[in-house]
Amino acid sequence: QVQLVESGGGLVQPGGSLRLSCAASGFTFNNYGMSWHRQVPGKERELVASITRAAITNYADSVKDRFTISRDNAKNMVYLQMNSLKPEDTAVYYCKTRLLWTDYWGQGTQVTVSS
């Protein structure tokens, strides 16, 4: 079955960096786009970045020029490099893919940006 497992979250100071990883299994990874989303309590989950099967990327305006999404098809991995982190980036970050009109989500990883 489809499985997405995020890792790499944690506590970081403002201005710092983190790299999130998402390990995918149960489907033909290189055939599908992947995306990262985030959610804070009381707010809707929002798209942070996406990458197509052809490695075309798209970013939310709030993270452009700070975050980079990438994928390694040989390892079935997708990454989110986050630089110049701000307190407002604090959230649970989720990895997602869509197969045949069904969305699959990971369990999420907490990112906290605080001094």
C-alpha positions in Angstrom: 0.0 0.0 0.0 1.0 3.6 -0.4 3.2 4.9 2.4 4.8 8.2 3.0 7.1 8.8 5.9 8.4 12.2 6.8 11.5 13.0 8.8 13.9 15.8 9.6 11.7 18.2 11.6 12.8 19.8 14.8 13.5 23.0 16.7 15.6 25.6 14.9 16.4 29.3 15.6 15.1 32.0 13.2 17.4 32.3 10.2 18.4 28.6 10.5 17.9 25.7 8.1 16.3 22.3 8.1 16.0 19.6 5.5 12.8 17.5 5.5 12.7 14.1 3.9 9.8 12.0 2.7 10.3 8.3 2.0 7.7 6.9 -0.4 6.7 3.3 -1.1 3.9 1.2 -2.5 3.7 3.0 -5.9 5.8 3.8 -8.9 7.4 6.9 -7.5 8.9 8.4 -10.7 5.4 8.4 -12.3 3.8 10.9 -9.9 4.1 14.4 -8.6 4.9 15.1 -4.9 4.2 18.0 -2.7 4.8 19.4 0.8 2.1 21.0 2.8 2.0 22.5 6.3 -0.6 23.1 8.9 -0.9 25.1 12.2 -3.6 24.5 14.7 -6.8 26.3 13.8 -5.8 26.9 10.2 -6.3 25.0 6.9 -3.5 22.9 5.6 -1.6 24.9 2.9 0.6 24.0 0.0 4.2 24.8 0.5 5.9 23.4 -2.6 5.3 20.8 -5.3 7.3 18.9 -7.9 6.0 17.1 -10.9 7.3 13.8 -12.3 9.3 15.9 -14.7 10.8 17.9 -11.8 9.0 21.1 -12.5 8.6 22.9 -9.2 6.2 25.4 -7.8 6.2 27.3 -4.5 3.9 29.3 -2.2 4.8 33.0 -2.3 5.6 32.9 1.4 8.5 30.4 0.9 9.9 31.4 -2.6 13.6 31.9 -2.6 13.9 30.3 0.8 12.7 26.7 0.3 13.7 24.2 -2.3 11.8 21.0 -3.2 13.7 18.2 -4.9 13.3 14.5 -5.6 15.5 11.4 -6.0 13.7 8.9 -8.1 16.4 6.3 -7.5 15.7 6.4 -3.8 12.0 7.1 -3.9 12.6 10.3 -1.8 11.4 13.8 -1.9 13.1 16.6 0.1 12.3 20.1 1.3 15.4 22.2 2.0 14.3 25.1 4.2 16.6 28.1 4.6 16.2 31.5 6.4 13.5 30.0 8.5 11.1 32.4 10.2 8.8 31.9 13.3 5.8 31.9 10.9 7.2 28.8 9.3 6.4 26.9 12.5 3.9 24.1 11.6 3.5 20.4 11.0 4.8 19.6 7.6 3.2 16.8 5.5 4.3 15.0 2.4 1.6 14.2 -0.2 1.0 12.4 -3.5 -2.1 11.9 -5.6 -2.8 8.6 -7.3 -5.9 8.2 -9.4 -7.7 11.1 -7.7 -6.9 9.9 -4.2 -4.6 11.9 -1.9 -2.2 10.1 0.3 -0.5 11.8 3.2 2.3 11.1 5.5 2.0 11.4 9.3 3.7 14.8 9.4 6.8 16.2 11.1 6.9 19.2 13.4 9.0 22.2 12.6 9.4 24.8 15.2 11.2 28.1 14.6 11.9 29.9 17.8 14.7 31.5 19.7 
